[in-house]
Structures are given as structure tokens and as C-alpha cells.
Amino acid sequence: MLFQRRHLAAAISGLLLSYAAHAGKLAIVIDDFGYRPAEENKVLQMPAAISVAVLPNAPAARQMATKAHQGGHEVLIHLPMAPLSKQPLEKDTLTPEMSSEEIARILRSAVNNVPYAVGLNNHMGSKMTSSLPGMQKVMQALNQYNFYFLDSMTIGNSQSVPAAQGTHVKVLKRRVFLDDSQDINAVRQQFARAVKLAQRDGYAIAIGHPHPNTVRVLQQMLPTLPADITLVRPSQLLNEALRGGATPAKPQQPSRPQKPGFQPPGLCKVQPQPVPATKALGVVWESIASSLPVTTIRQLF
């Protein structure tokens, strides 16, 4: 009997280790901080692993960055970068034509306006991030700081990874936008998609905005995360490698028009790009990885 118990304990331990190896890490970043303190304060009441990206020239940038840091949240600079579409731009929006000196100046100002930042991600930026020369200047400026770069992936052919070569800057990529559509059911679906990607590929990064429905969905769904999902900060993913079967994130649909009233800065929309076919093997692996440990433990008992 003792032998059987030890054998069973060893088997369960092995299964739990296998299960942990296939558990997923999910990082959630809420962009556009600094304009809507009422909604942003609700985000700061969520688990400390939820990270925030602050627009450096927003009215409440310094206040919200400081408050987020004091609450244990990771802070990023949400730096405006030029989009392909024609729309009003934030002050000090980076463009590919800017000199290295101008980009360095804007970055210094952003660092001063957003205290406690440890990373930087792009606000909009489909034109800027698809320019290799432009992004090389950004990475060279970032190399002076101990920052990582989170690519919001607003365009499929972003040059952030090749641009970072030769620097110490590590690059992460967004997999899911939570709220391109602000319909509450659509936000729920995107949150569930982020969870599935994390389970399948080992980790996923989701980006959202402090919209009322996004906040509501996070309040509802964060407490019900699956047991095999761990909420992490982006900086905890810098040394992660995607598991086999990973597929490029699909471009999201454009945001719906805002209701009359306060107009936030332009959102980080995805510029439509051709999407490679999803690999069937990835889907099969997702199903197996999520069910194997539970099924096997049930069989033992």
C-alpha cells in the first residue's frame, strides 16, 4: 500500500510538473493612460500584474504613472508614432523623417513625463514601425535606457525586431487587441482568445484601453481565469520563447465610432495585412495540452 501511494504521488507530481510546463502566462497592458482618471483608477484597483501605458503628454500622465507604480503596476511609456492613416496627431509624434537627435529629445521628454517607466510601446505607429530606418533611430535612442519595447503590432510588417539588432533593447509583440470593437461581447471574446493563445503558445500579450466596457470585462473575467493561466507583467516575458504552433495575430476590425462627448486620442488600430493560414497542428496541440493533465489524473483515481 505504501509503495502504491508513493508511486501514485510520484505520478501526480510528474503530471503537475508537465501541467506547469504547459501553463500559460498572460500579460495585459492598458494603453492611453493619462486622459481618463475615473476609468483608469478602476484599472489600478485590479491585480498588480495588470500593466499600464501612459501617454507622455496627457494631462494626468505624471499623476497616473506615479499612482500606478505605487500600486505595484508596471508602467510603460505609450509613445505616439505616425500612422499611415490621416488623422490628428499627438504632440511629439515620431515620424520616420525625424533626425536621431529629435527622436532622442522626444524620448527624453517622455521619460521625464512618465516616471517609473520600464518599457515603451507605440501609440498608433503603422507608418513609423514599418520603417526600418525610422525604427533603427528609435532603438538607438532606447538603447540609452534600460527599457524593453512592446510592439503594439498596428501593422503586420513592423520592423521593430530587425531594428533592435545591435542594441540591448528586447522586443515583445502584442498578440490580441481587447477592444477594437467596444461591444462588451466582442471584448469578452477577445479576452477569451488571449487566454487560449497563452495556453497554446506559452504566453500572450493583450492590449486594451480604459473604456467602460473593457474595464467591466476585466473586472468580471480576471477573477475567473483558468487555473493554468498566470497573470504576469510584460517584463516577465522577456526571456520567453513561443511554443511550436504559434500563428501570427490576426488584424482586428477598426474601432467603432466614439459616442459624442470626450474624444480620446486615436486608438492603436491595426492596418489590414494578408493573414497566413492558421496551422492545424496548433489547434490540435491546444486541445491536447489543455486536456491531457486533467484526463490523466482522473484515470489515476
C-alpha positions in Angstrom: 0.0 0.0 0.0 2.8 2.4 0.9 4.6 1.6 -2.4 1.3 2.3 -4.3 0.9 5.6 -2.5 4.5 6.7 -3.3 4.1 5.5 -6.9 0.8 7.5 -7.2 2.4 10.6 -5.5 5.3 10.4 -7.9 3.0 10.1 -10.9 0.9 13.0 -9.8 4.0 15.1 -9.2 5.2 14.4 -12.7 1.8 15.3 -14.1 1.8 18.5 -12.2 5.2 19.4 -13.5 4.1 18.6 -17.0 1.0 20.7 -16.5 3.0 23.6 -15.1 5.3 23.4 -18.2 2.2 23.8 -20.4 0.6 26.5 -18.3 0.2 29.9 -20.0 1.4 33.4 -19.0 -0.9 36.3 -19.9 0.2 39.9 -19.8 -2.4 42.6 -20.1 -1.4 46.2 -20.9 -3.9 49.1 -20.7 -3.0 51.9 -23.1 -3.9 55.6 -23.3 -3.4 56.3 -19.6 -3.5 60.0 -18.6 -6.7 61.2 -20.1 -9.5 59.5 -18.1 -8.5 59.2 -14.4 -12.0 58.0 -13.4 -11.8 54.8 -15.5 -8.0 54.5 -15.1 -8.4 54.4 -11.3 -10.7 51.3 -11.7 -7.9 49.6 -13.7 -5.4 50.4 -10.9 -7.7 48.6 -8.4 -7.2 45.4 -10.5 -4.4 42.9 -9.8 -0.9 44.5 -9.7 0.2 42.4 -12.7 -2.0 44.5 -15.0 0.3 47.0 -16.6 -0.4 50.5 -17.9 1.0 52.5 -20.8 0.9 56.3 -20.2 0.8 58.9 -23.0 3.6 61.3 -22.1 1.8 64.5 -23.0 -1.5 63.6 -21.4 -2.8 66.0 -18.7 -2.6 63.4 -15.9 0.5 61.5 -17.2 2.8 62.0 -14.2 -0.1 61.6 -11.7 -1.3 58.3 -13.1 2.2 56.9 -13.7 3.1 57.6 -10.1 -0.1 56.1 -8.8 0.2 53.0 -10.9 3.8 52.5 -9.7 2.7 52.9 -6.1 0.1 50.2 -6.6 2.7 47.8 -7.9 1.7 48.1 -11.6 4.3 48.0 -14.3 4.5 51.4 -16.2 5.2 51.8 -19.9 5.6 55.0 -22.0 2.9 55.0 -24.7 4.8 56.9 -27.3 2.9 58.4 -30.2 4.2 57.3 -33.6 3.0 58.3 -37.1 0.2 56.1 -38.6 -0.4 55.5 -42.3 -3.9 57.0 -42.0 -4.5 60.7 -42.0 -5.7 61.9 -38.5 -4.8 64.5 -35.9 -1.6 63.6 -34.1 -0.5 63.9 -30.6 2.3 66.4 -29.7 5.8 65.0 -30.4 4.6 62.1 -32.6 7.6 60.3 -34.0 7.9 60.2 -37.8 10.4 58.3 -40.0 11.8 61.6 -41.3 12.8 62.8 -37.9 16.5 63.0 -37.1 18.1 60.8 -34.5 18.6 64.0 -32.3 14.9 64.9 -32.5 13.8 61.3 -31.6 16.2 61.3 -28.7 14.9 64.6 -27.5 11.3 63.4 -27.6 12.2 60.3 -25.8 14.0 62.2 -23.0 10.9 64.4 -22.6 8.7 61.3 -22.4 10.9 59.6 -19.8 10.7 62.8 -17.7 6.9 63.0 -18.0 6.3 59.3 -17.2 8.2 58.4 -14.1 8.9 54.8 -13.1 8.6 53.5 -16.7 10.5 50.3 -17.5 9.2 49.8 -21.1 7.8 51.6 -24.1 5.1 50.8 -26.6 3.9 52.6 -29.7 0.7 54.6 -29.8 -0.7 54.1 -33.4 2.5 54.0 -35.5 1.8 51.8 -38.5 3.9 54.2 -40.7 6.7 54.6 -38.2 7.0 51.0 -37.1 7.0 49.8 -40.7 10.1 52.0 -41.5 13.3 50.2 -40.8 15.4 53.4 -40.8 12.9 55.1 -38.5 12.8 52.3 -36.0 16.6 52.0 -36.0 16.7 55.6 -34.8 14.1 54.7 -32.1 16.0 51.6 -30.9 19.3 53.5 -30.8 17.7 56.2 -28.6 16.0 53.5 -26.4 19.4 51.8 -26.0 20.4 54.6 -23.7 17.8 53.4 -21.2 17.1 50.0 -19.6 13.7 49.7 -21.4 12.1 47.0 -23.4 10.0 47.7 -26.5 6.5 46.3 -26.7 5.4 46.4 -30.3 1.7 47.1 -30.5 1.7 45.5 -33.9 -0.5 48.0 -35.6 0.9 46.7 -38.9 2.0 43.3 -39.9 5.4 44.2 -41.4 6.6 46.1 -38.3 10.4 46.5 -38.3 10.9 46.6 -34.6 12.8 43.3 -34.3 15.4 43.9 -37.1 15.7 47.5 -35.9 16.7 46.3 -32.4 19.6 44.3 -33.7 22.9 45.6 -32.5 21.3 47.2 -29.4 20.4 45.9 -25.9 16.7 46.6 -26.5 14.5 43.5 -26.1 11.3 43.4 -28.2 7.9 41.9 -27.3 4.9 41.7 -29.5 1.2 42.2 -28.9 -1.0 39.2 -29.8 -4.5 40.5 -29.1 -6.3 43.8 -29.0 -9.1 43.5 -26.5 -11.3 46.4 -27.6 -11.0 47.4 -31.3 -14.8 46.8 -31.0 -16.1 48.2 -27.8 -19.1 45.9 -27.8 -19.0 44.1 -24.5 -19.5 40.7 -26.0 -16.7 41.4 -28.5 -14.3 42.4 -25.7 -15.2 39.1 -23.9 -14.4 37.1 -27.0 -11.1 38.8 -27.4 -10.2 38.2 -23.7 -11.0 34.5 -24.2 -8.9 34.5 -27.3 -5.9 35.9 -25.4 -6.3 33.2 -22.8 -6.4 30.4 -25.4 -3.3 31.8 -27.1 -1.5 31.9 -23.8 -2.5 28.3 -23.1 -1.4 27.1 -26.6 1.8 29.1 -27.1 3.1 29.5 -23.5 2.3 33.2 -23.3 0.4 36.1 -24.9 0.2 39.8 -24.5 -3.1 41.6 -24.8 -3.6 45.3 -25.1 -6.7 47.2 -24.2 -7.8 50.8 -23.4 -9.6 52.3 -20.4 -13.1 52.1 -22.0 -16.0 51.4 -19.7 -16.8 48.0 -21.3 -13.1 47.0 -21.3 -12.9 47.8 -17.6 -16.2 45.9 -16.9 -15.0 42.8 -18.8 -11.7 42.7 -16.9 -13.5 43.1 -13.6 -15.7 40.2 -14.5 -13.2 37.8 -16.2 -10.0 38.3 -14.3 -11.3 36.5 -11.2 -12.3 33.6 -13.3 -9.0 33.0 -15.2 -8.3 29.2 -15.7 -6.1 27.6 -13.2 -3.4 27.1 -15.9 -3.1 30.8 -16.6 -0.8 33.1 -14.7 -1.2 36.8 -15.0 2.3 38.4 -15.5 3.9 41.7 -16.3 5.4 42.1 -19.8 8.9 42.3 -18.3 8.4 38.8 -17.0 8.1 37.6 -20.6 11.4 39.0 -22.0 13.1 35.6 -22.0 10.1 33.5 -23.1 10.0 31.6 -26.3 6.8 30.8 -28.1 5.9 27.1 -28.3 5.6 25.4 -31.6 2.3 26.0 -33.4 2.2 29.8 -32.8 0.5 31.7 -35.5 0.6 35.5 -36.3 -2.0 37.6 -34.6 -4.9 38.4 -36.9 -5.6 42.0 -37.7 -8.5 43.4 -35.8 -11.5 45.3 -37.1 -11.4 49.1 -36.9 -12.8 50.7 -33.8 -16.5 51.8 -33.8 -17.2 55.5 -33.7 -17.0 57.1 -30.3 -20.1 58.4 -28.7 -20.5 62.2 -28.6 -18.6 63.8 -25.8 -14.9 63.3 -24.8 -12.8 62.2 -27.7 -9.7 60.2 -26.6 -6.6 60.2 -28.7 -6.5 58.0 -31.8 -6.5 54.3 -30.9 -3.8 51.8 -32.0 -5.7 50.3 -34.8 -4.3 47.5 -36.9 -3.7 48.3 -40.6 -5.1 45.4 -42.5 -2.5 42.9 -43.8 -2.7 39.5 -45.5 -3.1 36.8 -42.8 -1.3 33.4 -43.2 -3.4 30.3 -42.8 -3.7 29.0 -39.3 -1.7 25.8 -38.8 -4.0 22.9 -38.0 -1.3 21.4 -35.8 -1.5 24.3 -33.5 -5.2 23.8 -32.9 -4.7 20.1 -32.2 -1.9 20.8 -29.8 -4.0 23.4 -28.0 -6.7 20.8 -27.4 -4.3 18.1 -26.2 -2.2 20.3 -24.0 -5.3 21.7 -22.2 -6.9 18.3 -21.6 -4.1 15.8 -21.0 -3.1 16.5 -17.4 -6.7 16.6 -16.2 -7.7 13.5 -18.1 -4.7 11.5 -16.9 -5.2 12.5 -13.2 -8.8 11.4 -13.4 -7.7 8.0 -14.8 -5.3 7.5 -11.9 -8.1 8.0 -9.4 
